[in-house]
């Protein structure tokens, strides 16, 4: 009887471990994004010798990377389809705003964002917007 109880406790521990490890990874990423935001603020207020367009592009790239990591942290914590789609949308939008692409590549990214938004609107159920526990 005691052996079964020990087995159940071990089984519950194993089931909780991935969620616990995800939260540790999220905390580490959060520390990194806080550091990145501080570096971004310093970068914005210390004007470099870069040309204006390169300077703005560098700031946008850093900001989008921070936003994508923040959304990724939300995805690790919340486990909902909505957060997964939001991470994908931000990642694709980053390429649109910061990337220097051919028009066809930009059109493909725009269509991908539209498909993700349509999926979010018409294919998700109410429970897809709620976080898993």
C-alpha positions in Angstrom: 0.0 0.0 0.0 2.8 2.4 0.9 4.5 1.6 -2.3 1.5 2.7 -4.4 1.3 6.0 -2.5 5.0 6.6 -3.2 4.4 5.8 -6.8 1.5 8.3 -7.0 3.6 11.0 -5.4 6.4 10.4 -7.9 3.9 10.3 -10.8 2.5 13.7 -9.7 6.0 15.2 -9.4 6.9 14.0 -12.9 3.7 15.5 -14.3 4.4 18.9 -12.6 8.0 19.0 -13.5 7.6 20.3 -17.2 5.4 23.2 -16.0 7.9 24.0 -13.3 10.8 24.0 -15.7 8.9 26.1 -18.2 8.4 28.7 -15.4 12.2 28.7 -14.7 12.9 29.2 -18.3 10.3 32.0 -18.4 12.0 33.7 -15.4 15.4 33.5 -17.0 14.0 35.0 -20.2 12.2 37.7 -18.3 15.5 38.7 -16.7 17.1 38.8 -20.1 14.3 40.9 -21.6 14.5 43.4 -18.6 18.2 43.7 -19.3 17.4 44.2 -23.0 14.9 46.9 -22.3 17.4 48.8 -20.1 19.9 48.5 -22.9 17.3 49.7 -25.4 16.6 52.8 -23.3 20.3 53.6 -23.0 20.7 53.1 -26.7 17.7 55.4 -27.5 19.1 58.2 -25.4 22.8 57.9 -26.5 22.9 58.9 -30.1 25.4 56.9 -32.1 27.2 57.8 -35.2 25.0 55.6 -37.2 23.0 57.1 -40.0 19.4 57.9 -39.0 17.8 55.1 -40.9 20.2 52.5 -39.5 19.7 54.0 -36.0 15.9 53.7 -36.2 16.2 50.2 -37.7 18.5 49.1 -34.9 16.1 50.4 -32.2 13.1 48.8 -33.9 14.9 45.5 -34.2 15.8 45.5 -30.5 12.3 46.5 -29.5 10.6 43.8 -31.6 13.0 41.2 -30.3 12.0 42.2 -26.7 8.3 42.1 -27.6 8.6 38.7 -29.2 10.4 37.4 -26.1 7.8 38.9 -23.8 5.1 37.1 -25.9 7.1 33.9 -25.8 7.2 34.2 -22.0 3.4 34.6 -21.9 3.1 31.5 -24.2 5.2 29.5 -21.7 3.1 30.6 -18.8 -0.4 30.6 -20.2 -0.4 27.7 -22.6 -3.3 28.9 -24.7 -3.7 28.8 -28.5 -4.3 32.6 -28.5 -0.8 33.3 -27.1 0.8 30.9 -29.6 -0.9 32.8 -32.5 0.2 36.1 -31.0 3.8 35.0 -30.8 3.6 34.0 -34.5 2.0 37.2 -35.5 4.7 39.3 -33.7 7.4 37.2 -35.2 6.1 37.7 -38.8 5.3 41.4 -38.2 8.9 41.9 -37.1 10.1 40.8 -40.5 7.7 43.2 -42.2 8.7 46.2 -40.1 12.4 45.7 -39.8 13.3 43.5 -42.8 14.2 44.7 -46.2 12.4 42.2 -48.3 11.2 41.7 -51.8 7.6 42.7 -52.3 6.6 39.1 -52.9 8.1 38.1 -49.5 6.3 41.0 -47.8 3.0 39.9 -49.4 3.5 36.3 -48.2 4.1 37.6 -44.7 0.9 39.8 -44.9 -1.1 36.8 -46.1 0.3 34.7 -43.3 -0.8 37.3 -40.7 -4.2 37.4 -42.3 -4.6 33.7 -42.2 -3.5 33.6 -38.5 -6.0 36.3 -37.7 -8.8 34.5 -39.6 -8.0 31.3 -37.7 -8.0 33.1 -34.5 -11.4 34.7 -35.2 -13.2 31.7 -36.8 -11.6 28.5 -35.7 -10.9 29.1 -32.0 -13.3 28.2 -29.4 -13.9 30.1 -26.1 -11.6 27.8 -24.2 -8.7 28.6 -26.6 -8.5 32.0 -25.1 -8.3 30.7 -21.5 -5.1 29.7 -20.0 -4.5 26.1 -19.1 -3.6 25.2 -15.5 
